[in-house]
Amino acid sequence: MVLTEGVDWVLGWRSPTYLYGAPNSRVKLLLRHYRLSDDIGFRFSNKSWDQWPLTADKYMAWVRATPGDFVLIGLDFETFGEHHWRESGIFDFLAWLPKEARRADVGFIHPSSLASEEPIDYLDIPSVISWADVEKDDSAWQGNDLQRIALNHVASIGDLMRFHGLEKTWRYLLTSDHYYYMSMKHGSSGEVHSYFNPYNSAFTAFKTVEDVVLGITCALASTGLNRIRSRIAR
């Protein structure tokens, strides 16, 4: 069982509210309903949204009216208390959600309970998908030259860092956030990137990673050179 994104360019005319399968495989696919998920994850605190404020009864009415067999809602942990502060009413919304679900005759199920069901159709997903940005692909992290160059440079020092016992540090450098901050997208995707970005520009984020890579490379090269000199002196 795989839980993944209900991407429009994969689904085509299909809906994410049904069970799908992977071709030539027994793997079942549960697809996130990104519109209903983003109503909570991104739009809940947006006072300019034409559906604000979002109440539990309104939300459950939407879920109840959605055609299909189930609705998979996927959210970041940061949704509750970070993206939406307590003052936004997000915790009250959560508290009322189960009660309004019962009133709307909406039940909750565990994904494993669908494992024995037969898929309604099969989906071939030939390229990387994600739930990030409008494109729903890997362009949030690898969409421009800065991102690709930085990741290649970090990858290139992996053997050197592992040799010096710094594999954990190297893996920190591979954290996706570093490359997310280098995005130069505009529009709604760019607004989301900017909201989470601690840097004032993609170039600053890029330079930060590059400086770390250069500093580590020079330091480890110097360490190795000193070891060689020490052995020669002996």
Order of alpha helices (4+ residues) and beta strands (2+ residues): beta-alpha-beta-beta-alpha-alpha-alpha-beta-alpha-alpha-alpha-alpha-alpha-alpha-alpha
